[in-house]
Amino acid sequence: MTTVAPRPGDYPVALFGAIHMDTIAHANVTILRETSTPARFETRPGGVAANVARALARLGSTPALVGAVGRDSNGEALLMRLAAEGVSIAAVIRSPLPTGRYIALHDPDGGLAAAAVDAAITDRLEADAFLPLHPATRNASCWFIEANLPPPLLESLLDTAGSRRVIADAVSRAKAERLKPFLRRIGLLFCNRAEASVLTGLNEASPVAELGEGLLGLGVGACCVMDGAEPIAYGDRSGIRLYRPLAANLVDVTGAGDALIAAFIAASLQGKSADACLRSGLAAAAITLESPGSVPDSLSAAAITARLARSEEPSVSA
């Protein structure tokens, strides 16, 4: 893939978070415990921030990624791959710790059977790890942060964000709690049903619209509560709206949420409405679900436009 290097400071969005090497085992038969399973293995860049940055680059943006990799072969391979894909790695720091690793086992239908992660390199980042700000992050008008980062570092970034738009991802049920003290400082929060329950204290079985209302009540500027193949709740000061995910033939579940976030951000950088941004995100998620890999080659701005043109109206309520 041919890429054009952005000009210094020409990064509208900076992404702070996890960067690690993913190993995905695509099983030929249903995975069972206590026995080996024939599978096809794939190694690729991973981490929420890294995946969103890679998807943004595919959609024509110029993202600056901020995180940590080790001084090892995995770290070198990640930096080379990310740079080749059009992601700025100028602000990535090198750590004496091993580069993060993620291993996932996928059943033949693309569903996740099990996963494990070594995130020590990110978990041990100090509060000032990304300070002073690199020019690529200092000049960005939009910052993306995610709950893989330790709370002191999240607080440090939010203290430094100033008037920038801050978009956050809750990442997982276990890590969503890290964002709870900072909800009033987040312009847009992406999470799933379980993560919204952790943050609001509401029952996880509550309607997604109610979970979204709970997040808005806690001070989040806007929120997007995802629920797998069920309708998504998007809420802001104008109220809660539900959107139906686009139908997709499942190949690989990895990265669909990250693709939705990336497409939303890319559309918002073009000045599009929240409604249009959500629709772009839903199309990107469907494209990703139907392709192998967390950031598939099939993901592009043109593919999103084509997918929306042949899809039914995704909004299910106003």
Contacts in CASP RR format, 6 or more apart in sequence:
PFRMAT RR
TARGET T0000
AUTHOR 0000-0000-0000
METHOD contacts of the structure
MODEL  1
MTTVAPRPGDYPVALFGAIHMDTIAHANVTILRETSTPARFETRPGGVAA
NVARALARLGSTPALVGAVGRDSNGEALLMRLAAEGVSIAAVIRSPLPTG
RYIALHDPDGGLAAAAVDAAITDRLEADAFLPLHPATRNASCWFIEANLP
PPLLESLLDTAGSRRVIADAVSRAKAERLKPFLRRIGLLFCNRAEASVLT
GLNEASPVAELGEGLLGLGVGACCVMDGAEPIAYGDRSGIRLYRPLAANL
VDVTGAGDALIAAFIAASLQGKSADACLRSGLAAAAITLESPGSVPDSLS
AAAITARLARSEEPSVSA
1 84 0 8 1.000
1 85 0 8 1.000
3 57 0 8 1.000
3 84 0 8 1.000
3 85 0 8 1.000
3 86 0 8 1.000
5 86 0 8 1.000
6 62 0 8 1.000
6 88 0 8 1.000
8 135 0 8 1.000
8 136 0 8 1.000
9 135 0 8 1.000
9 136 0 8 1.000
9 139 0 8 1.000
10 62 0 8 1.000
11 62 0 8 1.000
11 63 0 8 1.000
11 64 0 8 1.000
11 88 0 8 1.000
11 136 0 8 1.000
11 137 0 8 1.000
11 139 0 8 1.000
11 140 0 8 1.000
12 61 0 8 1.000
12 62 0 8 1.000
12 140 0 8 1.000
12 141 0 8 1.000
12 142 0 8 1.000
12 269 0 8 1.000
13 56 0 8 1.000
13 61 0 8 1.000
13 63 0 8 1.000
13 64 0 8 1.000
13 140 0 8 1.000
13 141 0 8 1.000
13 142 0 8 1.000
13 143 0 8 1.000
13 144 0 8 1.000
13 265 0 8 1.000
13 269 0 8 1.000
14 63 0 8 1.000
14 64 0 8 1.000
14 65 0 8 1.000
14 66 0 8 1.000
14 91 0 8 1.000
14 136 0 8 1.000
14 137 0 8 1.000
14 140 0 8 1.000
14 142 0 8 1.000
14 143 0 8 1.000
14 144 0 8 1.000
15 49 0 8 1.000
15 50 0 8 1.000
15 52 0 8 1.000
15 53 0 8 1.000
15 56 0 8 1.000
15 63 0 8 1.000
15 64 0 8 1.000
15 65 0 8 1.000
15 66 0 8 1.000
15 143 0 8 1.000
15 144 0 8 1.000
16 49 0 8 1.000
16 66 0 8 1.000
16 67 0 8 1.000
16 130 0 8 1.000
16 137 0 8 1.000
16 143 0 8 1.000
16 144 0 8 1.000
16 145 0 8 1.000
16 146 0 8 1.000
16 149 0 8 1.000
16 157 0 8 1.000
17 47 0 8 1.000
17 48 0 8 1.000
17 49 0 8 1.000
17 50 0 8 1.000
17 66 0 8 1.000
17 67 0 8 1.000
17 122 0 8 1.000
17 145 0 8 1.000
17 146 0 8 1.000
17 148 0 8 1.000
17 149 0 8 1.000
18 46 0 8 1.000
18 47 0 8 1.000
18 48 0 8 1.000
18 49 0 8 1.000
18 50 0 8 1.000
18 67 0 8 1.000
18 100 0 8 1.000
18 119 0 8 1.000
18 122 0 8 1.000
18 146 0 8 1.000
18 148 0 8 1.000
18 149 0 8 1.000
19 45 0 8 1.000
19 46 0 8 1.000
19 47 0 8 1.000
19 49 0 8 1.000
19 50 0 8 1.000
19 65 0 8 1.000
19 67 0 8 1.000
19 68 0 8 1.000
19 69 0 8 1.000
19 78 0 8 1.000
19 82 0 8 1.000
19 92 0 8 1.000
19 99 0 8 1.000
19 100 0 8 1.000
19 122 0 8 1.000
20 45 0 8 1.000
20 46 0 8 1.000
20 47 0 8 1.000
20 50 0 8 1.000
20 78 0 8 1.000
20 99 0 8 1.000
20 100 0 8 1.000
20 101 0 8 1.000
20 102 0 8 1.000
20 117 0 8 1.000
20 118 0 8 1.000
20 119 0 8 1.000
20 121 0 8 1.000
20 122 0 8 1.000
21 43 0 8 1.000
21 44 0 8 1.000
21 45 0 8 1.000
21 46 0 8 1.000
21 74 0 8 1.000
21 75 0 8 1.000
21 77 0 8 1.000
21 78 0 8 1.000
21 99 0 8 1.000
21 100 0 8 1.000
21 101 0 8 1.000
21 102 0 8 1.000
22 42 0 8 1.000
22 43 0 8 1.000
22 44 0 8 1.000
22 45 0 8 1.000
22 46 0 8 1.000
22 47 0 8 1.000
22 101 0 8 1.000
22 102 0 8 1.000
22 103 0 8 1.000
22 104 0 8 1.000
22 254 0 8 1.000
22 294 0 8 1.000
23 41 0 8 1.000
23 42 0 8 1.000
23 43 0 8 1.000
23 101 0 8 1.000
23 102 0 8 1.000
23 103 0 8 1.000
23 104 0 8 1.000
24 41 0 8 1.000
24 42 0 8 1.000
24 43 0 8 1.000
24 44 0 8 1.000
24 103 0 8 1.000
24 104 0 8 1.000
24 106 0 8 1.000
24 252 0 8 1.000
24 254 0 8 1.000
24 293 0 8 1.000
25 37 0 8 1.000
25 39 0 8 1.000
25 40 0 8 1.000
25 41 0 8 1.000
25 103 0 8 1.000
25 104 0 8 1.000
25 105 0 8 1.000
25 106 0 8 1.000
26 39 0 8 1.000
26 40 0 8 1.000
26 41 0 8 1.000
26 42 0 8 1.000
26 106 0 8 1.000
26 108 0 8 1.000
26 110 0 8 1.000
26 252 0 8 1.000
26 292 0 8 1.000
27 37 0 8 1.000
27 38 0 8 1.000
27 39 0 8 1.000
27 105 0 8 1.000
27 106 0 8 1.000
27 107 0 8 1.000
27 108 0 8 1.000
27 113 0 8 1.000
28 37 0 8 1.000
28 38 0 8 1.000
28 39 0 8 1.000
28 40 0 8 1.000
28 108 0 8 1.000
29 37 0 8 1.000
29 38 0 8 1.000
29 108 0 8 1.000
30 107 0 8 1.000
30 108 0 8 1.000
31 37 0 8 1.000
31 105 0 8 1.000
31 107 0 8 1.000
31 113 0 8 1.000
31 114 0 8 1.000
37 105 0 8 1.000
39 105 0 8 1.000
42 292 0 8 1.000
42 293 0 8 1.000
44 81 0 8 1.000
44 293 0 8 1.000
44 294 0 8 1.000
45 51 0 8 1.000
45 54 0 8 1.000
45 78 0 8 1.000
45 81 0 8 1.000
45 82 0 8 1.000
46 102 0 8 1.000
46 294 0 8 1.000
47 102 0 8 1.000
47 148 0 8 1.000
48 146 0 8 1.000
48 148 0 8 1.000
48 169 0 8 1.000
48 171 0 8 1.000
48 258 0 8 1.000
49 65 0 8 1.000
49 66 0 8 1.000
49 67 0 8 1.000
49 144 0 8 1.000
49 146 0 8 1.000
49 148 0 8 1.000
50 65 0 8 1.000
50 78 0 8 1.000
50 82 0 8 1.000
50 87 0 8 1.000
51 255 0 8 1.000
51 258 0 8 1.000
51 259 0 8 1.000
51 262 0 8 1.000
51 294 0 8 1.000
51 295 0 8 1.000
52 63 0 8 1.000
52 144 0 8 1.000
52 169 0 8 1.000
52 258 0 8 1.000
52 261 0 8 1.000
52 262 0 8 1.000
52 265 0 8 1.000
53 63 0 8 1.000
53 64 0 8 1.000
53 65 0 8 1.000
53 82 0 8 1.000
53 87 0 8 1.000
53 262 0 8 1.000
54 82 0 8 1.000
54 85 0 8 1.000
54 87 0 8 1.000
54 294 0 8 1.000
54 295 0 8 1.000
55 258 0 8 1.000
55 259 0 8 1.000
55 261 0 8 1.000
55 262 0 8 1.000
55 263 0 8 1.000
55 284 0 8 1.000
55 295 0 8 1.000
55 299 0 8 1.000
56 63 0 8 1.000
56 87 0 8 1.000
56 262 0 8 1.000
56 265 0 8 1.000
56 266 0 8 1.000
57 63 0 8 1.000
57 85 0 8 1.000
57 86 0 8 1.000
57 87 0 8 1.000
58 85 0 8 1.000
58 262 0 8 1.000
58 295 0 8 1.000
58 299 0 8 1.000
58 300 0 8 1.000
59 262 0 8 1.000
59 263 0 8 1.000
59 266 0 8 1.000
59 284 0 8 1.000
59 299 0 8 1.000
59 300 0 8 1.000
59 301 0 8 1.000
59 304 0 8 1.000
60 266 0 8 1.000
60 301 0 8 1.000
61 265 0 8 1.000
61 266 0 8 1.000
61 269 0 8 1.000
62 86 0 8 1.000
62 88 0 8 1.000
63 87 0 8 1.000
63 88 0 8 1.000
64 87 0 8 1.000
64 88 0 8 1.000
64 90 0 8 1.000
64 91 0 8 1.000
64 134 0 8 1.000
64 136 0 8 1.000
64 137 0 8 1.000
64 140 0 8 1.000
65 82 0 8 1.000
65 87 0 8 1.000
65 88 0 8 1.000
65 89 0 8 1.000
65 91 0 8 1.000
65 92 0 8 1.000
66 91 0 8 1.000
66 92 0 8 1.000
66 130 0 8 1.000
66 134 0 8 1.000
66 137 0 8 1.000
67 91 0 8 1.000
67 92 0 8 1.000
67 93 0 8 1.000
67 122 0 8 1.000
67 125 0 8 1.000
67 130 0 8 1.000
68 92 0 8 1.000
68 93 0 8 1.000
68 94 0 8 1.000
68 95 0 8 1.000
68 97 0 8 1.000
68 121 0 8 1.000
68 122 0 8 1.000
68 125 0 8 1.000
68 129 0 8 1.000
69 75 0 8 1.000
69 78 0 8 1.000
69 79 0 8 1.000
69 92 0 8 1.000
69 93 0 8 1.000
69 94 0 8 1.000
69 95 0 8 1.000
69 99 0 8 1.000
69 100 0 8 1.000
69 121 0 8 1.000
70 94 0 8 1.000
70 95 0 8 1.000
70 96 0 8 1.000
70 97 0 8 1.000
70 98 0 8 1.000
70 99 0 8 1.000
70 100 0 8 1.000
70 121 0 8 1.000
71 94 0 8 1.000
71 95 0 8 1.000
71 96 0 8 1.000
72 98 0 8 1.000
72 99 0 8 1.000
74 98 0 8 1.000
74 99 0 8 1.000
74 100 0 8 1.000
74 101 0 8 1.000
75 99 0 8 1.000
78 99 0 8 1.000
79 89 0 8 1.000
79 92 0 8 1.000
82 89 0 8 1.000
82 92 0 8 1.000
83 89 0 8 1.000
85 295 0 8 1.000
88 136 0 8 1.000
90 134 0 8 1.000
90 136 0 8 1.000
91 130 0 8 1.000
91 134 0 8 1.000
91 136 0 8 1.000
91 137 0 8 1.000
93 129 0 8 1.000
93 130 0 8 1.000
95 121 0 8 1.000
97 120 0 8 1.000
97 121 0 8 1.000
97 124 0 8 1.000
98 118 0 8 1.000
98 120 0 8 1.000
98 121 0 8 1.000
99 121 0 8 1.000
100 117 0 8 1.000
100 118 0 8 1.000
100 119 0 8 1.000
100 120 0 8 1.000
100 121 0 8 1.000
100 122 0 8 1.000
101 117 0 8 1.000
101 118 0 8 1.000
102 115 0 8 1.000
102 116 0 8 1.000
102 117 0 8 1.000
102 118 0 8 1.000
103 115 0 8 1.000
103 116 0 8 1.000
103 117 0 8 1.000
104 112 0 8 1.000
104 114 0 8 1.000
104 115 0 8 1.000
104 254 0 8 1.000
105 112 0 8 1.000
105 113 0 8 1.000
105 114 0 8 1.000
105 115 0 8 1.000
106 112 0 8 1.000
106 113 0 8 1.000
106 252 0 8 1.000
106 253 0 8 1.000
106 254 0 8 1.000
107 113 0 8 1.000
109 250 0 8 1.000
110 250 0 8 1.000
110 251 0 8 1.000
110 252 0 8 1.000
110 253 0 8 1.000
111 250 0 8 1.000
111 253 0 8 1.000
112 253 0 8 1.000
112 254 0 8 1.000
119 148 0 8 1.000
122 148 0 8 1.000
122 149 0 8 1.000
122 150 0 8 1.000
123 150 0 8 1.000
124 150 0 8 1.000
125 149 0 8 1.000
125 150 0 8 1.000
125 153 0 8 1.000
126 152 0 8 1.000
126 153 0 8 1.000
127 150 0 8 1.000
127 152 0 8 1.000
127 153 0 8 1.000
127 155 0 8 1.000
127 156 0 8 1.000
128 156 0 8 1.000
129 153 0 8 1.000
130 137 0 8 1.000
130 153 0 8 1.000
130 156 0 8 1.000
130 157 0 8 1.000
131 156 0 8 1.000
131 160 0 8 1.000
133 160 0 8 1.000
137 143 0 8 1.000
140 164 0 8 1.000
141 164 0 8 1.000
141 165 0 8 1.000
142 164 0 8 1.000
142 165 0 8 1.000
142 166 0 8 1.000
142 167 0 8 1.000
142 265 0 8 1.000
142 268 0 8 1.000
142 269 0 8 1.000
143 157 0 8 1.000
143 161 0 8 1.000
143 164 0 8 1.000
143 165 0 8 1.000
143 166 0 8 1.000
143 167 0 8 1.000
144 166 0 8 1.000
144 167 0 8 1.000
144 168 0 8 1.000
144 169 0 8 1.000
144 261 0 8 1.000
144 265 0 8 1.000
145 154 0 8 1.000
145 157 0 8 1.000
145 158 0 8 1.000
145 166 0 8 1.000
145 167 0 8 1.000
145 168 0 8 1.000
145 169 0 8 1.000
146 168 0 8 1.000
146 169 0 8 1.000
146 170 0 8 1.000
146 171 0 8 1.000
147 154 0 8 1.000
147 168 0 8 1.000
147 169 0 8 1.000
147 170 0 8 1.000
147 171 0 8 1.000
147 172 0 8 1.000
147 175 0 8 1.000
147 176 0 8 1.000
147 178 0 8 1.000
147 179 0 8 1.000
148 171 0 8 1.000
148 175 0 8 1.000
149 157 0 8 1.000
149 178 0 8 1.000
150 178 0 8 1.000
151 178 0 8 1.000
151 181 0 8 1.000
154 178 0 8 1.000
154 179 0 8 1.000
154 182 0 8 1.000
155 181 0 8 1.000
155 182 0 8 1.000
158 166 0 8 1.000
158 182 0 8 1.000
158 185 0 8 1.000
161 185 0 8 1.000
165 187 0 8 1.000
165 188 0 8 1.000
166 185 0 8 1.000
166 186 0 8 1.000
166 187 0 8 1.000
166 188 0 8 1.000
167 186 0 8 1.000
167 187 0 8 1.000
167 188 0 8 1.000
167 189 0 8 1.000
167 190 0 8 1.000
167 261 0 8 1.000
167 265 0 8 1.000
168 179 0 8 1.000
168 182 0 8 1.000
168 186 0 8 1.000
168 187 0 8 1.000
168 188 0 8 1.000
168 189 0 8 1.000
168 190 0 8 1.000
169 189 0 8 1.000
169 190 0 8 1.000
169 191 0 8 1.000
169 261 0 8 1.000
170 176 0 8 1.000
170 179 0 8 1.000
170 189 0 8 1.000
170 190 0 8 1.000
170 191 0 8 1.000
170 192 0 8 1.000
170 195 0 8 1.000
170 196 0 8 1.000
170 198 0 8 1.000
170 199 0 8 1.000
171 195 0 8 1.000
172 195 0 8 1.000
173 194 0 8 1.000
173 195 0 8 1.000
173 198 0 8 1.000
176 191 0 8 1.000
176 194 0 8 1.000
176 195 0 8 1.000
176 198 0 8 1.000
176 199 0 8 1.000
177 198 0 8 1.000
177 199 0 8 1.000
179 186 0 8 1.000
179 189 0 8 1.000
179 199 0 8 1.000
180 198 0 8 1.000
180 199 0 8 1.000
183 189 0 8 1.000
183 199 0 8 1.000
183 215 0 8 1.000
183 218 0 8 1.000
183 219 0 8 1.000
183 220 0 8 1.000
184 218 0 8 1.000
184 219 0 8 1.000
184 220 0 8 1.000
186 220 0 8 1.000
186 221 0 8 1.000
187 220 0 8 1.000
187 221 0 8 1.000
187 222 0 8 1.000
188 220 0 8 1.000
188 221 0 8 1.000
188 222 0 8 1.000
188 223 0 8 1.000
188 224 0 8 1.000
189 215 0 8 1.000
189 220 0 8 1.000
189 221 0 8 1.000
189 222 0 8 1.000
189 223 0 8 1.000
189 224 0 8 1.000
190 223 0 8 1.000
190 224 0 8 1.000
190 226 0 8 1.000
190 257 0 8 1.000
190 260 0 8 1.000
190 261 0 8 1.000
191 199 0 8 1.000
191 215 0 8 1.000
191 223 0 8 1.000
191 224 0 8 1.000
191 225 0 8 1.000
191 226 0 8 1.000
192 225 0 8 1.000
192 226 0 8 1.000
192 227 0 8 1.000
192 228 0 8 1.000
193 204 0 8 1.000
193 208 0 8 1.000
193 211 0 8 1.000
193 225 0 8 1.000
193 226 0 8 1.000
193 227 0 8 1.000
194 204 0 8 1.000
196 202 0 8 1.000
196 208 0 8 1.000
196 211 0 8 1.000
196 212 0 8 1.000
196 214 0 8 1.000
196 215 0 8 1.000
196 223 0 8 1.000
196 225 0 8 1.000
197 203 0 8 1.000
197 204 0 8 1.000
197 206 0 8 1.000
197 211 0 8 1.000
199 215 0 8 1.000
199 218 0 8 1.000
200 211 0 8 1.000
200 212 0 8 1.000
200 214 0 8 1.000
200 215 0 8 1.000
200 218 0 8 1.000
202 210 0 8 1.000
202 211 0 8 1.000
202 214 0 8 1.000
207 233 0 8 1.000
208 225 0 8 1.000
208 227 0 8 1.000
208 230 0 8 1.000
208 231 0 8 1.000
208 232 0 8 1.000
208 233 0 8 1.000
208 242 0 8 1.000
209 233 0 8 1.000
209 240 0 8 1.000
209 242 0 8 1.000
211 225 0 8 1.000
211 233 0 8 1.000
212 223 0 8 1.000
212 225 0 8 1.000
212 233 0 8 1.000
212 235 0 8 1.000
212 240 0 8 1.000
213 240 0 8 1.000
215 223 0 8 1.000
215 225 0 8 1.000
216 222 0 8 1.000
216 223 0 8 1.000
216 235 0 8 1.000
216 236 0 8 1.000
216 237 0 8 1.000
216 239 0 8 1.000
216 240 0 8 1.000
221 236 0 8 1.000
221 237 0 8 1.000
222 234 0 8 1.000
222 235 0 8 1.000
222 236 0 8 1.000
222 237 0 8 1.000
222 274 0 8 1.000
223 233 0 8 1.000
223 234 0 8 1.000
223 235 0 8 1.000
223 236 0 8 1.000
224 232 0 8 1.000
224 233 0 8 1.000
224 234 0 8 1.000
224 235 0 8 1.000
224 260 0 8 1.000
224 264 0 8 1.000
224 278 0 8 1.000
225 232 0 8 1.000
225 233 0 8 1.000
225 234 0 8 1.000
226 232 0 8 1.000
226 257 0 8 1.000
226 260 0 8 1.000
227 233 0 8 1.000
228 245 0 8 1.000
229 245 0 8 1.000
230 245 0 8 1.000
231 242 0 8 1.000
231 243 0 8 1.000
231 244 0 8 1.000
231 245 0 8 1.000
231 316 0 8 1.000
232 242 0 8 1.000
232 243 0 8 1.000
232 244 0 8 1.000
232 245 0 8 1.000
232 278 0 8 1.000
232 282 0 8 1.000
233 240 0 8 1.000
233 241 0 8 1.000
233 242 0 8 1.000
234 240 0 8 1.000
234 241 0 8 1.000
234 242 0 8 1.000
234 243 0 8 1.000
234 274 0 8 1.000
234 278 0 8 1.000
235 241 0 8 1.000
236 274 0 8 1.000
241 275 0 8 1.000
241 315 0 8 1.000
241 317 0 8 1.000
241 318 0 8 1.000
242 315 0 8 1.000
242 316 0 8 1.000
242 317 0 8 1.000
243 278 0 8 1.000
243 279 0 8 1.000
243 282 0 8 1.000
243 314 0 8 1.000
243 315 0 8 1.000
243 316 0 8 1.000
244 312 0 8 1.000
244 314 0 8 1.000
244 315 0 8 1.000
244 316 0 8 1.000
245 282 0 8 1.000
245 285 0 8 1.000
245 286 0 8 1.000
245 314 0 8 1.000
246 282 0 8 1.000
246 283 0 8 1.000
246 285 0 8 1.000
246 286 0 8 1.000
246 307 0 8 1.000
246 311 0 8 1.000
246 312 0 8 1.000
246 314 0 8 1.000
247 286 0 8 1.000
247 311 0 8 1.000
248 285 0 8 1.000
248 286 0 8 1.000
248 289 0 8 1.000
248 290 0 8 1.000
249 289 0 8 1.000
249 290 0 8 1.000
250 289 0 8 1.000
250 290 0 8 1.000
251 289 0 8 1.000
251 290 0 8 1.000
251 291 0 8 1.000
251 292 0 8 1.000
252 288 0 8 1.000
252 289 0 8 1.000
252 291 0 8 1.000
252 292 0 8 1.000
252 293 0 8 1.000
252 294 0 8 1.000
253 289 0 8 1.000
254 293 0 8 1.000
254 294 0 8 1.000
255 288 0 8 1.000
255 293 0 8 1.000
255 294 0 8 1.000
255 295 0 8 1.000
256 285 0 8 1.000
256 286 0 8 1.000
256 288 0 8 1.000
256 289 0 8 1.000
257 285 0 8 1.000
257 288 0 8 1.000
258 288 0 8 1.000
258 294 0 8 1.000
258 295 0 8 1.000
259 281 0 8 1.000
259 284 0 8 1.000
259 285 0 8 1.000
259 287 0 8 1.000
259 288 0 8 1.000
259 295 0 8 1.000
259 299 0 8 1.000
260 281 0 8 1.000
260 282 0 8 1.000
260 284 0 8 1.000
260 285 0 8 1.000
261 281 0 8 1.000
262 281 0 8 1.000
262 284 0 8 1.000
263 277 0 8 1.000
263 280 0 8 1.000
263 281 0 8 1.000
263 283 0 8 1.000
263 284 0 8 1.000
263 285 0 8 1.000
263 304 0 8 1.000
264 277 0 8 1.000
264 278 0 8 1.000
264 280 0 8 1.000
264 281 0 8 1.000
265 277 0 8 1.000
266 280 0 8 1.000
266 301 0 8 1.000
267 276 0 8 1.000
267 277 0 8 1.000
267 280 0 8 1.000
267 281 0 8 1.000
268 274 0 8 1.000
268 277 0 8 1.000
272 280 0 8 1.000
275 315 0 8 1.000
278 314 0 8 1.000
279 308 0 8 1.000
279 314 0 8 1.000
280 304 0 8 1.000
280 308 0 8 1.000
281 304 0 8 1.000
282 314 0 8 1.000
283 303 0 8 1.000
283 304 0 8 1.000
283 307 0 8 1.000
283 308 0 8 1.000
283 311 0 8 1.000
284 299 0 8 1.000
284 304 0 8 1.000
286 307 0 8 1.000
286 311 0 8 1.000
287 296 0 8 1.000
287 298 0 8 1.000
287 299 0 8 1.000
287 303 0 8 1.000
287 304 0 8 1.000
287 307 0 8 1.000
288 294 0 8 1.000
288 295 0 8 1.000
288 296 0 8 1.000
288 299 0 8 1.000
290 298 0 8 1.000
291 297 0 8 1.000
291 298 0 8 1.000
291 299 0 8 1.000
END
